[in-house]
Amino acid sequence: MGSEKATGVAGDNHIPVEGTPERILAERNLVRKLDTRVLPTIVLIYILNYIDRLAVTTARLEGLEQDLHLSDLQYNVVLSILYVSYIPAQILSNMLLNWLSRYIGFCVLSWGLLSTLTGITQSYGGILATRICIGIPESAFYPGSKLIRTLELSFRSAILFSGLLVSNAFGSLIAAGILSNMEGTLGIHAWRWYGAITMFVGLNSMWLLPDYPANTRWMSSQECRLAQARLAEDVGEADQDTVGDSPFKGLWMAIKEPKVWVFATMNTAQLLGLSFIIFFPTLTSTFGFNTTVSLLLVAPPWILATILCCLNAWHADRTGERFFHQTGWWWGACVGFIITLSTHNIGARYVSLFLMACAVLGSSITPVWASNTFPRPPAKRAAIIGIVNAIGNLGNVMGSYTWKAEWGPDYHQSIIISFVAFVVSTILSITLRQWIIWDNKKLDQNENVALDGLDRTRVEEAARLEGITFEQAMQRRKGFRYLY
């Protein structure tokens, strides 16, 4: 391996050498093929996932609490109980996802079935049971989608994340259609039809969702190798686990990383600040319009956020910058909070909702930043993304209780809590940025620090995939720097 030279193609499957016109064309075709198959499927599942989440909040406007005889406290418990299973299952799910094929497709099918069962519940206990169970299959999707790796990580993640934003916009539009046109159909309230829609699309997800590129049947062996070579070029190591890199070893390595816990705490504060998302229909309903208009007003802020999300991520990839592309949007939301606290003018308050919606753009950068900070081995990266997302969802649990009906219609206390949460997450984000800058300074002073804990097998595999010598691969590994 150490003496193998690049000669126009590299090893088996004839991978063109990096930088040649043949390689550029091959990469362009590969990325196009992956994007047209993987991204639409994941975006569709994102929409499914968040329509299910929004179903409980939009159903509140049209019969849920009355049908099940729920008090305000019981309704908040229904919102938060999902996280009892969702949070702990995320870590284990991400560890399994790194090893099992078609795992996400199976989980989508499972939560489609459970969502349908939610629609036939007749009591508080029944809906609690289904919401607890649905958290297990749903835990696989969001952190698992972040394991899809390309060099354009921020932009691809933003495309995936746009599914969330689109669902926030059009999930409410779909809700408006269901609540307006299906009320009383077959003698039941309209909110009970949400599960049937989710189940229909969930049944199709098994064939809509392809496998990972490394073992996908619709990719040639050359394309599989090229996909792996692109990932190896990112940090100078092959993006694969060695024999000793088991899921539980990856978990142990993740637990020992101090920065992981700063990321997790920052994500918790961030998601607490974003707790207004699931109450967006409630916020627009305070403008005094009817249910359908209130739901229609939800869409424009999320359409703007979707467009800005892609632009923000594209620029983050072009510049390699992470901190301002994440944190700056939180500051805009804080301006929106101040506007909402300062006036009852409907126009001004609606503008504030646009600023608040854009705060979610920071969430699309957080898992990418964590992935950039801990790129290898994959078992460790998978555990870290699971930990950051799982612990971060504690913010969602707390947020379920910060928008009490008794604080309406102004919800000043709720807004202040979100404001403070973004201040805390900003402080932690600044801490991470300075920490990573310090790590890079150590690498500048002594590049050999980049080789600490290095697994020679992954470097050898990177050299083989890229068609370069082992020594060249080592030099590339020494040149690795963290993004901040």
N, C-alpha and C positions, 0 to 999 in steps of 0.2 A: 504493500500500500504506500509506503513512504517513498518509493521510487517511481510510482505511476505518474506519467506526465499527461497534460492536456494536449490533445492533438486534433482538435476540431470536433470530435465526439468523445464521449466519456463512457467507457465500459459498455455494459450490455444495454440494449434498448436505444442506443444512439442518441443520447441527450446532447444537443448542441452546446457549445461552450458559452459561458456567460458573456454577454455583451455583443455577440455576433448577430447579424441580421436574422439568421435562422432561429437563434434562441429567442430573440425579441418576438418574432412571428409566432413561435410555438407557445410562448407564455401568453401572448395576447389571445390566441385561440383557446388555451386552457382556461384562462380567467373568464372568457366569455361563456364557455361551456359550463363552468361551475356556477357562474352568476345566474344563467338562465334556468338552471335546474334547482340549485340549492336555495338561493335568496327568495324567489317567489313562494316556495314551500314554507320556509321559516316565517316569512311575513304573514302568510295566511294563518299559520298556527298562532302567531302573536295576536292577530285579530280575534281568533277564537278564544284565546286565553283571557283577553281583557274584556271581551263582550260578556264572558261568564262572570268576571269580577264586577263589571258595571251592572250586571243584571240585578244584583241585590239592591244597589243604590237607586237605580232608575225604577225598579219595582216598588220602592218605597213611595213613589209619587202616585201609584195607582193600585193600591189594594193589598200589598204584601202584609203590612202590619195588621190590617183589619182581618184578613183571611186567617192568619195564624194567631191572632190575639196577642201581639207582641207589645210589651212596654218599650219605652225609649232605651232603657238599660239592656233589655233582652235583644233589641235590634243591634245595639253596639256589640254585644257578645257574638251574635251571628256573623257580624263583619270580621271580628278578630279571631274567632275560634279556628278558622282555616289555618292560621299560622302556628297552631299547636302542633300540627303534623308537618306543615310546609317547611318550617325552619329547620328542625333536626333532619328531615329527610333530604334536604338540599345537599349536605356534605356527602352523605353516603351515596346519593344518586349520582353526583358528579364523579365520584370515585368509580362507580360501576360503569358510567357512560364512557369512560376512557377505555373500557375493555369489552363492552357488549355492543353488538351490531343491532340496528333497528330498535334500540331501546326507547328512543323518543317517540317513535311511531306507536309503539305499544302503549306508552303512557298517555298519548293523545286520545287513543281509543278508549282507555280506561276513564279519563276524566269526562269524555263525552257521555259515557254511560251514567256516571255519577251525577253529572249535570242534569240529565234527564230524570233521574230519581229525585233530584231536588224539586223538580216541578210537580211531583205527585205527593209531596209531603203535606200532612194535614195538621201538624202540631209544632210547637217550639222544639221539643225533643227530636222530632224527625228531621227538621232542617239542620239542627246542630250536628246530628250524626252524619248527614250527607256532607256538610261543610268540612267536618274533620277529615273524613275519608278522601275528599276531593283534593285536599292539600298534598297528599302523597304523590299521585301522578303529576300534578301541576308542578311539583318541586323540580322535576327533571328538566323542564323546558328552558326557563330563562337563563340560569347559570350554564346549562348544557350548551345553549346556542353560542355562548361566548368561547367555547372551545374550537369553533370553526376558525381556522387560522389561515390568513394570507398576509402578505407584506403590507397590503393596504388595510391594516386591521381596523383603524378608527372608522374609515369610510364604510367598509363592509359591515362593521358593527352598527354604524348609524343607519344603514339601509335596513338591517334587521330590527333595530330599535324603532324605526319609523312605523313598523307594524303596530307597536304599542301606541304611538301617537295617532296613527290613523284610526285605531280602534277607539281611542278616547274621543275622536271627533265623530266617526261614523257609527260607533257603537251606540252612541246616544241617538243618532238619526234612525238607526235600525229600531232602537227602543221606541222612538216616536211612532214609527210605522206600526210596530206590534201593539203598542198601547192604544193607538187610535183605531186600528182596523180589526184587531182580533179580540177586543174586549167582548166577553160573553159567548165567544165561539165554543160550541159543544157544551155550553153551560158553565164554563170556568173563566176566571179572571185572566187577563191577557199575560200577566207576568209568568204564568205557568208554562207558556209556550217557548220560553228561552231555551230550556233544556232540549226540546225536540230539534231545534235548529242546530245546537252544538253537537248533538248526537249524529245528525245527518252528515255534517262535514267531518266529524271525528272518525266515522266509519271509513271515510275515504283517505285518511291520513297515512294509513299503512303503506299505500302504494304511491302517494304523493311525495313522501319524504324519502330521499335516497340515502344510501350509506355514506360513510366518510370517504373522502377522495382516495385514501390509501387502499381501500378494499371495495371500491364501487364497481359494479359489473358493467356500467355504461362508460367506464374509462379504460383506455388501453393501458398496458403495462408501461409504455413510454410516458403516458400522461401521468400515471401514478408516480413514477420516479421523478418527473419534472416538478410535480407539486411538492414532493418531499424535498427536492433540491432547493426550491425557492425558500422554504422554511429554514433549511440549514444555513442558507446565506444570511439570514436575518441576524443570527448571533454566533455563527461559527460552529454550531453543533447540530447534529441531526435531531429532528423533532420526534424522538422516539424514546421509549423507556428501555433500559437494559434489563437483563435477567433479574437483577436484584432490586429493580425499581417497582416494587409491588404497590398497590393502592394504599395499604396501611403504612408502608414506609414513606410514601409521599405525604400522607396525612401527618406523620410524625415530623417530617422536615418542615412542613407548613406551620405546625404549632410552635416550633422553635424560632420562627422568624419574628422578631419584634415589630417590624414594619407592617406585618400582616394585621396585627391587632390595632394599629393606628388606622389602617385602611378600613377595617371592619367598624371601628368606632365612628370614623368619619362618615361611612355609609349609613350607619344608624341615625346619626344626626341629620344627614341629608334627607333620608326617607321620612323622618319625622317632619322635617320642613315641607316635604312634598305631600303631606297627608291630605291636603286640600283636593288632590286629584280625584279620589273616589267620591268626594262630596261636590264636585263641580256642578252637577245638575241642581244640587241644593242651593249653591251660590247663585246660579242664574235664576233660580225660582224666586229669589228675594227681590228681583226687579219688578215683580207684580204681574207678570204675564201668565197665560194659561200653561198647562203642562207641555203641550206640543211645542209652543214657541220657546219655552224655557229650555227644552231639550235641543231645539234647533240652534239656539244661541251658543250651545256648547261647542259646536263644530269649528267656527272660524279661528279661535285661539289655537286649537290643535292643528289646524291646517298650516297656519303660520309656523308653529313649532316644528312641524314635520319638514318643511322646506329649510328652515334654519338649521335643523339637526344635521341634514346632509351637507350643507355648506360649511358648518362648523367642523364637522369631522373631516371633510375634504381638506380644509385649511390646516387642521391638526396634523394630518398625514404629510402635507407638503412641508410644514415647518418642523415637525417632530416635537412640538410644544404640547404640553398636557395641562399644566396648572391653570392658565387663564382660560383655556377652552372648556375647562370644567367649572371653575369657581366663578368666573365672571358672570355667568347666567344666574347664579344665586343672588348676586348683588342686584341684578335687574329685578328679581322677584321681590327683594326687600324694598325697592322703590315702589313696586306695585302694592305691597302691604301698607306702606305709609300713605299712599293715595287712598286706599280703601278705608283706613282708619281716620282719614282727614275729611272725607266728604260723603254726602248721600246722593250726589249727582250721578244719575244712571250712566251717562256717557263716560264720565271719568272712571267710575267703578268697572265698567266694561273694558276700558283700556287697561286697567290694572290686571284684569284676568288674562290679557295677552302677555303681560310681563310675567305674571305668575306661571302661566303655562310653559313659557320658555325656560323656566328653571329646571325642567326635567331634562334638558339637554346635557346638564352635568352628569346625569345618571348614565348616559351613553358613553361617557369618557372614563368613568370610574373603573369598571372592570377591565377596560383596555389598558389603562394606566397600571393597574395591578398586574395584568398579564405581561406588560413590558418590563415591569420591575422584577418579576420572577418567571423568566421564560422557560427555564429547564430545571429538572426533567419534567416531562408532561404530567407524570403522576403527582408531582408536587404542585404544578400549576393548576391542575384540576381541583386538588384539595383546597388550594388557596382561594380560587374563584368561588368554590362552594362555601368556604368559611366566610368570606367577605359578604356574599349575598345572603347567607343564612343569618348571620348576626345582624347584618344591616336591616333585615326584615323585622327585627325588634322595633325599629322605628315605625314600621307600618302598624304593628300591634298597638303601640302607644298612640299613634295617630288616629286609630279607630275610636278612641275615647276623647279626642280633643275637639271634636266638632259636635258638641252636645246641642240638642234641640233647644234647651233652655237658654243657651247663649245666643240664639238667633233673634231677630233676623240679621243683626250686624256681625255677629261672631268675632267681636273684637278680641276676646280672650284667646280664641283659636288662632287668630292671625298673629298675635303677639308670641304665642308658643312657636309657630313656624318661623317667625323672624329670629327669635333667639336660637333656634335649632340651626339656621343657616349661618349665624355668627359663629357658633361652635364648630360647625363643619369647615368654615373658612379658616379658623385658627389651626385646625388639624391638617388641612390641606397645605397651609403655609409650612407647617412643621415637616410634612413629608417632602415638600419641594426642597427645603434647605438640607434635609437629611440626604436626599439623593444627590444634590450638588456636592455635598461633602464626600460622598462615595465616589463620584466621578473625579474629584480632585485627587483622591488617593490613587485612582487608576492612572491619571495623568502623570503622577509622580513615579509610579512603578507599574508598568503594564503587566508585569507578572502576577499582580494581585488578581487579575482576571482569570488566572488559571487555578485559583484556590477552589478545591472541591471538584475540579474538572474530572469528568469521566472520559478516559481516552477512547473508549469504544464509540461514543457519540461523535467525537472529532474525526475518528477514522471513517465512520459511516458518512459524515458530511463530506470528507475528501472524495470518497468513492462516488457519492451522488453528484458532486459538482465537477468531477473530472480534474481535480487538482492534486498536488502532492500533500502528504500529511503535514509537512513543514509550512506550506502555504495556508492550510487550514488552521494551523496553530497561530500563525501571524494574524489571520482574520479574527480568531477568537480573542487575541490580545487587544485588538482594536475595538472591541465591544464597549459601548458606553450606555448608561441608563438614560431613558427619556424622562424629562420633567417639564 
